[in-house]
Amino acid sequence: MPFEDSPPIEIDTEPITETLGIQRRTVQMSLKQLNELGGLGWESVRAKIWRPTVSQATHSWRSTVRPDDPQFAWAIHSSRVSFETRS
């Protein structure tokens, strides 16, 4: 686990979903449950949402939402999501 002053750890769920053939929401819920049970020791878990910016060819990380944000579930189904954590 990273030290307190270390940068956030980013977990890109896309390879996990492709390899295991499961939905991004399943990965998100699993990470959240592990964290709640103390299995990960993470202080926070946030999702970075990958969305189109100017055109379909140009993308950037546009927003970061926490799992308790109502927009989070929508983001899981509509865009590429990476998880950012800090221990």
C-alpha positions as CSV (number, residue, x, y, z in Angstrom):
1,M,0.0,0.0,0.0
2,P,1.3,3.5,-0.7
3,F,2.4,5.9,2.0
4,E,0.3,8.8,3.0
5,D,2.3,11.3,1.0
6,S,2.4,9.1,-2.1
7,P,0.3,9.9,-5.2
8,P,-3.1,8.2,-5.7
9,I,-3.1,4.7,-7.2
10,E,-5.2,4.5,-10.3
11,I,-6.9,1.2,-11.2
12,D,-8.1,1.0,-14.7
13,T,-11.0,-1.4,-14.7
14,E,-11.2,-1.9,-18.5
15,P,-8.7,-4.7,-18.6
16,I,-10.3,-6.4,-15.7
17,T,-13.8,-6.3,-17.3
18,E,-12.4,-7.5,-20.6
19,T,-10.3,-10.4,-19.1
20,L,-13.0,-11.7,-16.8
21,G,-16.0,-10.8,-19.0
22,I,-17.8,-8.9,-16.2
23,Q,-19.4,-5.5,-16.0
24,R,-17.5,-2.4,-14.7
25,R,-20.2,-2.0,-12.0
26,T,-19.3,-5.5,-10.7
27,V,-15.7,-4.5,-10.4
28,Q,-16.6,-1.2,-8.7
29,M,-18.9,-2.9,-6.2
30,S,-16.3,-5.5,-5.4
31,L,-13.6,-2.9,-4.8
32,K,-16.0,-0.9,-2.6
33,Q,-17.0,-4.0,-0.6
34,L,-13.4,-5.0,-0.1
35,N,-12.6,-1.5,1.1
36,E,-15.6,-1.4,3.5
37,L,-14.4,-4.7,5.0
38,G,-11.0,-3.2,5.5
39,G,-9.4,-5.6,3.0
40,L,-7.8,-2.8,1.0
41,G,-7.0,-0.3,3.7
42,W,-8.0,2.6,1.4
43,E,-9.1,5.8,2.9
44,S,-11.1,6.8,-0.2
45,V,-12.1,5.3,-3.5
46,R,-13.0,7.6,-6.4
47,A,-13.7,7.0,-10.0
48,K,-12.2,9.0,-12.8
49,I,-14.6,9.1,-15.7
50,W,-13.3,9.0,-19.2
51,R,-15.5,11.0,-21.5
52,P,-15.3,12.5,-25.0
53,T,-14.3,16.2,-24.9
54,V,-14.2,18.1,-28.2
55,S,-14.7,15.2,-30.6
56,Q,-14.9,11.4,-30.5
57,A,-11.2,11.3,-31.4
58,T,-10.2,13.5,-28.4
59,H,-10.7,12.2,-24.9
60,S,-9.6,13.4,-21.4
61,W,-10.3,12.7,-17.8
62,R,-13.1,15.2,-17.3
63,S,-14.4,14.5,-13.8
64,T,-13.9,12.6,-10.6
65,V,-16.8,11.3,-8.6
66,R,-17.0,9.4,-5.4
67,P,-19.0,6.1,-5.2
68,D,-21.6,7.8,-3.0
69,D,-22.3,10.4,-5.8
70,P,-25.5,9.6,-7.7
71,Q,-23.7,10.2,-10.9
72,F,-21.3,7.4,-10.2
73,A,-23.6,4.5,-11.2
74,W,-24.5,6.3,-14.4
75,A,-20.8,6.8,-15.2
76,I,-20.1,3.1,-14.7
77,H,-22.5,2.2,-17.5
78,S,-21.9,5.0,-19.9
79,S,-18.1,5.6,-19.9
80,R,-14.7,4.2,-19.3
81,V,-13.9,4.4,-15.6
82,S,-10.7,4.2,-13.6
83,F,-10.5,4.1,-9.8
84,E,-8.3,6.4,-8.0
85,T,-7.4,5.5,-4.4
86,R,-5.4,6.9,-1.6
87,S,-4.4,5.0,1.5
